[in-house]
Structures are given as C-alpha cells and as structure tokens.
Amino acid sequence: MVEKALVAATAKPIVLSILMGGEDYGYQIIQRVKTLSGGELEWSNKMLYPVLHRMEKEGLLVSRWRISEEGRLRRYYAITEKGRKELDGERRQWRSVAGALAKLWKPLPSLD
C-alpha cells in the first residue's frame, strides 16, 4: 500500500490526468484510480472530495450537477484551461523526480 504522504502528493496530477479524458464524478474517479494502479492506490471519499473542492477553488476544475443515466443526481468535474496548464507543469516536475530516482536506483558497479 502507498503511504499517505505520497498519495497526497500525487492526487492533483492523477485527478487532472483522469479528467483530461472527459468529465467524471467522484466515485468513478476513485474506481479509475484503483484500476489504473492495479489496486495499489485505494482512495476514499474522505480523501478525494477535499482535493476536488480545493482544485475547484484554485480554478483547475469546474463542476456541475446533472442526472446520470441511472437517474441519480451526481456532481461531475471537468478540467479547465488553467488545469491543463497546471498538469503540464506537474508532468515536468514528476518526470524530473522519476528521472532522478531512476538514476539513483540503478545498481552500483562492483568495487571488486
């Protein structure tokens, strides 16, 4: 299981990336995260909704209420232009971090 701090650090780029595929509602976002991570990331409503609300306040997302195909009222979230730009920045940062870790985790040459 992934530690809370890492989950928190990755929440924004994960949500923005998922919403690049189109608007979605909270429960479906949680299920997509679980599926995409092979079950390694299991988000809860308690974790996700504060993140969505904060991102909406920051202008990265917009939301609207609508009736689902099943007739249920759901709040759907969509990425904004500001959110797209934020995701570009997040991608650059995470690529830098991943690149540095990949170099650090290569096997060290033998001292023999």
Secondary structure, DSSP 8 states (H G I E B T S, - for coil): ---HHHHHHHHHHHHHHHHTT--EEHHHHHHHHHHHTTTS----HHHHHHHHHHHHHTTSEEEEEEE-TTS-EEEEEEE-HHHHHHHHHHHHHHHHHHHHHHHHTS------
